[in-house]
Amino acid sequence: MEILAFGVQADEKPLLEQAFAGHYDVRCLDVFLNEDTAPIAAGYETVSTSVNADLGARVLEILAAGGTRMVAQRSTGFNNIDLDVAERLGMTVARVSYYSPYSVAEFAWALAMAVNRRIVRASTRTRDFDFRLDGLMGRDMYGRTAGVLGTGKIGEAFARIAHGFGMRLLGWDIAENPTCMELGMRYVPKEQLLAESDLVSLHVPLMPETRHLIDADALKAMRDDAILVNSSRGGLIDTAALVTELRAGRFTGVGLDVYEAEAGLFFLDKSMEAIEDDTLARLVTFPNVLVTSHQAYYTVDAVGQIVDATVQNVLDYKEGRRSENVLVPRS
C-alpha cells in the first residue's frame, strides 16, 4: 500500500519517508488538500493531511469516491475535518493527540520576548547600520503577571517558563492543573485574568465554544500595555476587533503564530501576489505586531513525534486497532 501525503514541508519530507520506511511507500506532495487537489488521491486507500487541509463535506466525498478509506491528519487540531460526514462515508479518521508541548510553549515565549524587546525592529535597524536605541525599550518580565488561558500540556509548559522568569501566574481553564497550582498559579475568571495580566497567552483548542474567545469585549478588558500571544488557533481571536484596538494605540505587543483566515495563505509563498485579505494586510503593518506562519510546532523533536504517530495510526488502521488518536473508528 502506498500512502499519499498532502501539504508536506521540505524539512518534513525526509522525516516522513524515513518513518514509513519498512512499512509502506509514501508519496509526498507539497500541495494542500482541497476540492481542487482531492482528485489526485484517487486510488489511494490512505491519505495523510496537514492542519490547513480542507476536509469539509465536498472534499471527503471526492476522496471517498476515489477509494480513500482512511485519513491520517498530522496535527492535534481537527477543526478542519467534518467528522460527521466522514463517519457517514465510512472513513476512518485519526490525528496526533500528543507531541512535544515544549515546541509550542517555547515559541510562544519567543514571540512574547521578541515583541517586548523589539527584536525585529532592532535587527532591521542594525542591518542598515542604525544603532540607535530610540523606541526599543522593553520591560522586565520578573515580578509581572502572566495569564495563561488553557493549562493543558502546552499551557503548563508555558507556565513553567513564566515561573522561571519569576512571574505571578494566573490561569483559566475548565479544569485546574495541579502542576500549575504547585507553581503558584491562581485560577480566576477570564475577565479578571485579562484585567490583571501583563502577558496573556492562549493555549486552548478551537471549538464552537472558544471561537473568538478574545473578542472586542475581552480585548477592551486587557491592560493598554499588555502583551498578547496566540500560538494555538487563529479563530480564538476576533482579528478585526484586534485591529481596531491596535489602531487606538493599545498593547505593548502582539505575537501571532496563527490567524483565523490563514488557510490558503500560511505555508505558501505569496510574496509576488497581492494579498486580498485587508485585515491581515493591516495587521502586519503595526510596529508592535509580529506575525509568523504557524511554525510554533516546527521543531525536529515535535515533527518527528508527529510523523511517528502518523505511521502508527496507519498501522493501527490496517491491523484493525483503535487508539486514543482515532476520531472516527473503522466501520
Residue, then its C-alpha position, 0 to 999 in steps of 0.5 A: m500500500e502506498i500512502l499519499a501525503f498532502g501539504v508536506q514541508a521540505d524539512e518534513k519530507p525526509l522525516l516522513e519517508q524515513a518513518f514509513a520506511g519498512h512499512y509502506d511507500v509514501r508519496c509526498l506532495d507539497v500541495f494542500l488538500n482541497e476540492d481542487t487537489a482531492p482528485i489526485a488521491a484517487g486510488y489511494e486507500t490512505v491519505s495523510t493531511s496537514v492542519n490547513a487541509d480542507l476536509g469539509a463535506r465536498v472534499l471527503e466525498i471526492l476522496a471517498a469516491g476515489g477509494t480513500r478509506m482512511v485519513a491520517q491528519r498530522s496535527t492535534g487540531f481537527n477543526n478542519i475535518d467534518l467528522d460527521v460526514a466522514e463517519r457517514l462515508g465510512m472513513t476512518v479518521a485519526r490525528v496526533s493527540y500528543y507531541s512535544p508541548y515544549s515546541v509550542a510553549e517555547f515559541a510562544w515565549a519567543l514571540a512574547m520576548a521578541v515583541n517586548r524587546r523589539i527584536v525585529r525592529a532592532s535587527t532591521r535597524t542594525r542591518d542598515f547600520d542604525f544603532r540607535l536605541d530610540g523606541l526599543m525599550g522593553r520591560d522586565m518580565y520578573g515580578r509581572t503577571a502572566g495569564v495563561l488561558g488553557t493549562g493543558k500540556i502546552g499551557e503548563a509548559f508555558a507556565r513553567i517558563a513564566h515561573g522561571f522568569g519569576m512571574r505571578l501566574l494566573g490561569w483559566d481553564i475548565a479544569e485546574n492543573p495541579t502542576c500549575m497550582e504547585l507553581g503558584m498559579r491562581y485560577v480566576p475568571k477570564e475577565q479578571l485574568l485579562a484585567e490583571s495580566d501583563l502577558v496573556s497567552l492562549h493555549v486552548p483548542l478551537m471549538p464552537e465554544t472558544r471561537h473568538l474567545i478574545d473578542a472586542d469585549a475581552l480585548k477592551a478588558m486587557r491592560d493598554d500595555a499588555i502583551l498578547v500571544n496566540s500560538s494555538r488557533g487563529g479563530l480564538i481571536d476576533t482579528a478585526a476587533l484586534v485591529t481596531e484596538l491596535r489602531a487606538g494605540r493599545f498593547t505593548g505587543v502582539g505575537l501571532d503564530v496563527y490567524e483565523a483566515e490563514a488557510g490558503l495563505f500560511f505555508l505558501d509563498k505569496s510574496m509576488e501576489a497581492i494579498e486580498d485579505d485587508t485585515l491581515a494586510r493591516l495587521v502586519t503593518f503595526p510596529n508592535v505586531l509580529v506575525t509568523s506562519h504557524q511554525a510554533y510546532y516546527t521543531v525536529d523533536a515535535v515533527g518527528q513525534i508527529v510523523d511517528a504517530t502518523v505511521q502508527n495510526v496507519l498501522d493501527y488502521k490496517e491491523g484493525r486497532r483503535s487508539e486514543n488518536v482515532l476520531v472516527p473508528r473503522s466501520 
